[in-house]
């Protein structure tokens, strides 16, 4: 059979159709937009889930054009949806703007890219310019097309273009804005967030709020940036996030769409592997596969149908958010991420309208960002007072790979920069007071409402000792199997060996009693004997007891 090419990175709808790429039909998005008729629709989905291609499809469907575009939709689902929808084909002037290019190191460069994109859109509607009969308006239009308008003029550029289109066609405009949060995310990491928020807010306010010539608008992004910052007073806004049940099947591939694609390419036998690696998202009530990864994987099977799945998404999605949050996180977050990698779930409060400014404010926002950017999936949710608590897990093998190979590495880089030398010195020199002081100090930095279980303290201490140069650290989480909690030993038996047993106290007063119990356990279970048999003679034994943020060492 002849191989149908897959549209890797092809985001122009016309190109996909005319050049014969494999197309997963998402045209019923048009039907839902017409049926639900919200004035401004904001779709938030993870990166690479088909937002840009869908925006391109909307432009080709709604836009008035000199040539008939119905052939692009021949055989698609929207053509069978009914006359009501076909009447809308090619009926509106469309403004289409992507903010994807505004990833620049300075505000000036980012603003320059916006001017370029706006200029391109004015040039695309060039034939308007001749029809403008007022000299000032014609000159203003020309300035935008040439990219020479004043900085302040750009704040209302989209509204101006919309008004010009309305006077030319006598129809209100459809406005499509793709990747609206790229400039905001970039500005946050580059240090000019406030200025960028003000710019995007002005642009949106004039185009989407005070614009009488607007028919409807569609905006896409990865995150919902709270109303206060961008969508000020936009009371005509409908936000459709991954938690919404409507529109849920239009971004990403459904199980049936993936099955059809695998059958088409003769890859039915690969179904289980594709599911394990790229399935696992849930938008509303719909199960969703990562479309970018599925397309890349099927493409990789061109020569060899038995090709192994690989992580394709890890290089594309914006890891800077995750990295920054990880760099600010404490050891308790590392514990939770390790639990997620092991296949466990975590339950956290989720708020949809967080802002980048909130990123530092609480650890909970880390989980919000991970949930909305595709690094975690929802298992279940329930209401708890004013909070919505969502139980989350890692969606699939591909994302687990990202956690194992990137996220944990960032934690390691972070702990390397922390100097635990005084802890190592006090441990090896038997300075129990200094040791307790350093451990308590570090416990202060981890979160306060943790359920203080022994396994948490175990991981906390093992994590701190991990980079103790030249020594072997053996951490044994299974208690009661005849091995101490933590062993630290020099590779040569001529060096030191350290036995650490951990206990958790129920009260501050009980700390000392628990230390004694730990030391007694080391004696009762004869942990020292095994080391002496190996040939160690310089052996230190520690009983370590924890109560919340307090620590005692004997």
N, C-alpha and C positions, 0 to 999 in steps of 0.2 A: 504494500500500500504506500501511497505517496504521503510523506510526512507533512502535516499542517504545522506551520511555525507557531510558537507560543509568544505572546506579546510581553516579553520581559522588558520592563521599563518603557513600553509604548503606552502613552497616556492620552493619545489623541484618538477620539472615537472614529473619526472618518478614516484615519490611517488603518486602524484595526479592521474595519469593514472592507475598505477598498483593496487592501493588500492581502486579504485572505488569512488573517491571523485567527487563531482559535478564540472565540468570544463566548464568555459565560454571560448569558442574557440577563441584564439587570434593568431592562427598560420599564418594568412595572413600578420603579421608583417614580416615574413620571405620573402614572395613574394615582399613586398615593398623594403626591404633591397637589395634583388637581382636586382630588376628593377632599383632602383635609384643609386646603386653602389657608394655611397660616401665612401671615404677611412676611415675617422674617423667620427662617428655619435655620437653626444652628445644629449641625451634625457633628458630634464628637466621636471619633473612632481612633484606634491606634494607627501609627504610621504604617504605610504600605498595605492598607486594607481596601484600596480601590476608590478612595475619595476623589482623586484628581480625574480618573477616567470617567467616573459618574458625572462630574461637573462638565466635562467635555461633551458627554452624551446629552446632557440637559441643554447645553448651548446649541448643538446641532438640531435638537428637536424644536425648541421654542423660537429660534432666531429667524426673523424675516431675512430673506436672502434673494438675490437675483436669480439663482438657480434653484430648481426644485430639489429638496433633500430627502423626499420620501423614500427614494431607493435605498438610502442608508439604513432604513428601518424595516425593509422588506423581510418578511419571515420572522420578525421579532414579536415578542408577546404583546407589546403595546398595540400592534396593528390589529390584534384580535380582541382588544379590550372594549371596543365599542366606539361609535361615531362621535360621542361626546369628547373623547380624547383626541381623535384625529383632527377635529375642528381646530385644535390649539396648535397643530403642527405649523411651524413657520409664521406665527402670528405676531411676534413681539420683537422690538429692538432689544438686544442683549448686551449688557456690559459684563465682561469677564476679566477678572483680575486675580492673579496668584501672588501671594506675598512670600512665596518660597525663596525668592532670591535675596531677601533682606537679612541674610545671615552674615553680617559684616562686623568687623572688629570695632568700628566706631559708629556713632549716631549719624555722622555726616555721610559716611559711605552707604549706610543702610537707607538713608533718606534719598540718596542719589539713585539707588536701585529702584526705589518706589517711583521716582520721577520718570525713570526710563520705562518702567512697565506702564505707567499711566500714559506716557507719550505714545507708546506702541498701540494702546487701545484707542486713543484719539485718531491715530493714523489709520487704524483698521476701519474707522467710520469716516474716512476722508471725504466721501461724496457729500457729507453734511455741510462741509465748510462753505462750498459754493452757494448753498441754499440759504445761508444765514444772511438776512438782509440788513441787519443792524451792524454798522461798521465796528462798534466797540466789541460786540459779541464775536464777530468774525475774527477780530484781532486777538481776542482772548483765546478763542479756539486754536488759532494759529500758534500762540505762545505755548499752549499745552502740547500740541503736536510736535513742536520744535524742541520742547524740553527747556524753554527759557522763561517759564512763568515764575513769578515770585514765590518764595517759600510759603507764605501765608495763603496764596491762591490754591495751593495743592490741598489744603485742608477741606476745601469744598469742591474739588475737581470732579468727583464722581456725580455729585448732585448736578453740577453744571452740565456735564455730558448727558446726564439723564434728561435734563430739561431741553437740551438741544435735540435729542433723539425724539422726544415727545412732540416738539413743534414740527419736526420733519415728517414723522410717521402718523401723528395723531393717535398713537397708542402708548400706554404706559410701559415702563421698562422693567425687564427682568434683570436683577443684579446678582452675579455669581462671584463670591470671594472665597478663594481656596487657600488653605493653610494659614488662616489668619493669626495663629498663635506662634508661627515660626519667628517673626521679628521680636515677639515678646519674650520668648524663651531665650533667644540669642542675646537680647538686651539685658536680660536678667544676669546671664553668665558673664556678659562683657561690661557690666557696670553702668548702663545708662537706661535702666528700666523705667524710671519716672518719666523721662523725656519721651520714650517710645510709647508708653501708655497714653500720654497726652496727644500724641500725633494720631495714633490709631483711633482713639476715642473721637477726635474731631472728624476724621474721615468717615467713620461709621455713623456718627450722629447726624451729619448733614445728609448722607446718602440714604440712611435707613430709617431715620426718625422724623426729620422735618422735610421729607421729600414727597410732595403731592404727585409727582410723576412716576412713583414706584408702583409696579404691579405686584411683584413679590420678590423676595431675595432668598438665596441659599448661601450659607456660610459654613465652611468646614474647618475642623482643626482637631488636634489631639486631645486638648483639654478644654473644659469650660472655664473661662477666666471670669471671675465673678462679676455680676452686673455692675457693681459699684465702679469697677475699674474701666471697663470698656463699653458695656451696653447700658450706659447711664440712662435711666428713664425710658428705656426701650420697652414700653409695655406691650408691644406687638410681637415680642420675641417668643418663639417656641423652641425649647432646647430638647434635642433628641439624643440622649447619651446611650451608652451601651446597656444601661439599665432599663431603657424604654422598650415596651413590647411592640410599638408601631415601628415600621420601617426596618425591623430587625434583620430581615433576610437580604437587604439590598447592598450590604457592605460585607465583604468576605464571602467565602463559598459555603453553601449548605452541604450536608452529607450527600444528598442526591446529586448535586452539581459535580461534586468530586467523583462520585461513583460513575456518572456519565462520562466524565473526562477520562478516567482510567480505562473504561470499556472502549472508548473511542481510540485510545492509543494502544490497546491490547495489553494493558497493565493491571488487569483485574487481580492478579496474584499479589500485587503490591499493596492492596487495600489496607491490610493490617499495619504494615510499616508506616504508610502515609498517615493513618489515623493516630498511631502512637506518637509520631513526630510532630504533626502539624494541626491536629484537631484540638478540641479542649476549650475553645472559647465559648462563652455564652452571651449573646446579645439579646436582651429581653428573654423570651422563652425559646429562642432559636439557637441550635447548636451550630457553631461556625468554625471553619478551618481558616488558617492563615493563607490568603490567596497568593501572596508573593512567594511563599515557600513552596506551595503546591505546584505553581507554574514552573518555578526553577527546578524542582525535583523531577517533574515529568520531562522537562527539557533535557535533564541530565541522563535520561534513559534512552536517548536517541540511538546511541551505539550499543548500549548494554542494558537490557531490560532488568537485569538483576542489580543495578546500581544501588549502593547503600545510601540511605537518607543522610543529609548533612544539614548543619544549621545555616540557613541562608539569611535569616532575618537579623542575626546578630550584628552584621556589618551595616545594616541599613537604619535600624531604628535609633532614635536619639538616646544614646546611652549617657549623655552628659548629665541628665537629671538624676538618673540612678546613681551614677558615680558620685555626684556632689552629695546626695543624701547619705550614701554609704560613708563618705569621708567624714560626715558630721555625726554618724550614728555611734552608738556605744556598744559594749559587748553583748548586751541583752538582745540587740537587733541581730547581731551575728548569730547568736544562739537560735533565734527564731528562723533566720534564713537557713541555717543548717537543718533545722527541723523540717522546713518546707522541702529542702532538697531530698530529705529522707522519705518524702511522700506524705508528711503530716499536713494538717490545715492550721490556719490561725484565724481568729475572729477579731475584727477591728471595726470601730465606727467609721462610716464613710460619709464624706460631705462632698457634694458635687461642685459647689462653687468655691473651690479654693483658688488662691492666686499664687503666683510665684513668690510674692512677698511672704506668704504664709509658710513657705518651705522650711524656714528655720524654726518656726514657732513651736511645733511639737513633733515628737517622733511619729505620731499618728499620721501626719501628712505624708510621710514616706510611703505608707501603705496605700493612701489615696492615689498618689502619683503612680505607684506600681500597678494598681488596679485599673486605672483609666488608660494607661499607656500599653497595656497588653502583657505585662510581666506577671500578672496574677489573674486567676479567673474566679468568678463567684460560684460557690457551691450552694449556699443557702443564705437567707437573710431574715432577720426579725427585728421588730421595733422594741427599743428599750427606753422608755420615757421619750425624750426628744430625739434620741440618737437612733439611727438605723445601723444595726450591727450586721456586718457581712462576714460570713465564713469564706475564706479564700484558700486556694491552693495554686501550685504551679501548673499551668495549662497542659504542658506536653514535654516530650524529650528535648525538643529544640530549645525551649526556654530554660529547662533544667540545665542544659549544657551551658547556656549563658551564665547562669548563677554559679555553676561549678567552676567554670573556667575564667570568668571575668570578675563577678561580684566578690567571690571569696579571695581572689588575688588582690583586689583593691583593699579588702580588709587587712590582708597580710602586709601590703605596702604601708598601710596606715599604722599597724602595730609596730612595724620596724622602726618607724620614725619616733615612736615613743620610747623613751629610755627607761628600761626596767633594771638597769645595772645595779642600783642600790638594793632592789629586791633580791637579785641573784646573790649579791655579796652577803646580805644578812642571812639568807637561806643557808649558804655554804659555811658561814662563820658561826652559826648557832645563835645569832642575835634575834631572839624571838620577839622582843619588844618592837624593834625597828620593823621587823617583818609584818607584825600586826598593824602597825601604824600605816605602812604603805598600802596594805590590802584594804584597810578601812577607807583610806583616802580615795582609792580607785573605785571602791564601791559607791562612794558619794556621786561619782560621775555617771553611774548607770542609773536606769530609771527607777522611780521610787515605788511604783505600785505593782512591782513584779511579785508573782507568787513565789515566795522564797523557798524553793525546794532544793533538796540536796544536789540534784542533777545540775541546777543552775549554777550553784557555787562551784561545783566540780568543774564545769566547763569554763567558768570564769577564771579559776586558778590555773587550770591546764593551759588555757589560752595565753595567760600572762607568762607562763614558764616556757612556752613553746620555742622562743628564740634565745634560750639560754645557751650561748655558744659552747661548742665542744662536748656538751652533755647529751645523753640520750634521755628523753622524757617518755615514760610509758604511762598512759592514762587509761584507767580501767573503769568504765562506767557501770559494768554489771557488778552490783555488790553481792557479797555472800558467796563468791566462788573461790575463796581462799587466796585472793590477791589483794594487795593494798590499793587504795584509791589512786594514788600517784606515786610513781617511782622516778627518781632522778639519779642517773648514775654515770660516772666517768667511764669512757670506753675501756680504759685499762683498770684492772682490779686494784692497782696501786693507788688509784684516786679515790674520791669520796663517793658514797652512795647515800641517798636521802629517801626515807620512807615518810609519806604524808597520808594521814587518815583524816577525813572530813566529817564533821557532825553539825547538825543544825539545832540550835537551842530555841525553846519556845518563849523564853524571857531573857532579859539582859542578865538577870541574876544567875541564870542557869549556865552561862558560858563556861565558867571554870569546870563545872561538873562534866560538861560535854567534852572538854579538852581531855580530862582524866579518862573518860570512857574511851575516847579515841586511842589514847596511849595504851590503855589496858587491852584494847582489841589487838593492837600491834603485838603485844606480848602473848595474849591467848592464842592467836592464830599463827604464832611463830614466823612472822614475815621475815624477821632478821636472819633466821637460820638459813633460808634459801640463799640469801646474799652471801653469808659466810661460806656456804658450800661452794659458791662460785669463786670465792677467793677474796672478797672484799673484807677489810678489817676496820676501815674508817667509816662508820655508819652513823648517820644522824636520824633520829626518830621524832616526828612532829605530830602532835594532836592539834588540829585546827578547828575552832568552833565559830560558827557564824550566827548572829542574830540580826536580821534586817541588814542595816549598813554597818553593824559593829562586828569586829573580828577579834578573837583572842587566840594566841598561839602559845603552846607549851612544849 
